Amino acid sequence: MSTMPIVNIDLIAGRSQEQLKALVQDVTTAVTKNTGAPAEHVHVILREMQPDRYGVAGVLKSDEK
């Protein structure tokens, strides 16, 4: 069976490149461990949003105190 897991992660922008690299590595490790898919088949897509483009309970994250 050929598998190509695709993991989408939505984040509010602001994390360092090192944090994002570590996240991709850790997610890839977890997916390979739990699905048996080889790492080279695991795709991790990071989508960063600006705080003024994301809200919770009617409040933009950029407006939170």
N, C-alpha and C positions, 0 to 999 in steps of 0.2 A: 504494500500500500504506500503510495506517495503522499506525503503530507507536507504542507507548507503553512504552518501556523502564522497568522498575522495578528499582532497585538497592537491596538491603538490606545494611546495614553494621552489624555487631554490635561494640560497643566497651565496654571497661571505663570506667565513669564517671570523670570527672576532668579532661577537657579544657575549655578556655575556650570561651565562646560564639564568640569570634573564630576559634579553631581549627576549630570545627564548621562555621561559615559558609564558611570557606576550603575545607574538605573537600568540602562540598556543591557549591560553585562549580567546583572542580577536577574532581570526578567528572562533573558535568554537561557540562563542556567535553570531557572525554575521550569520553563516550558520544556526544555530538553529532558529534564528529570521526570516530569509528570506526563509527557506525551510520547517520549521515545524518539521524537523528531531530531534529526541531527542539527547542530547549531547553525550550520550554513543554510538551513531551510527556514530558520526562524526570522521573521521580519518584525521589527519593532518600529512603530511610527509614533513620533512625539509631535504633538501639536500644541504650541504655546499660544496662549491668549493673553492679550493685554488686560490688566485689571479693570479697565473701563469698558470692556467688552464681555464681562461676565458678572452675573448678579445672583444673589441668594436672598430669598424672602423679600424681593422687591428692592434690594439695595445693591448697587454696584460695588464690587470689591474695592474699587478705587475710592469710594466714598466712606468706607469703614474707618472707624477711628481706632 
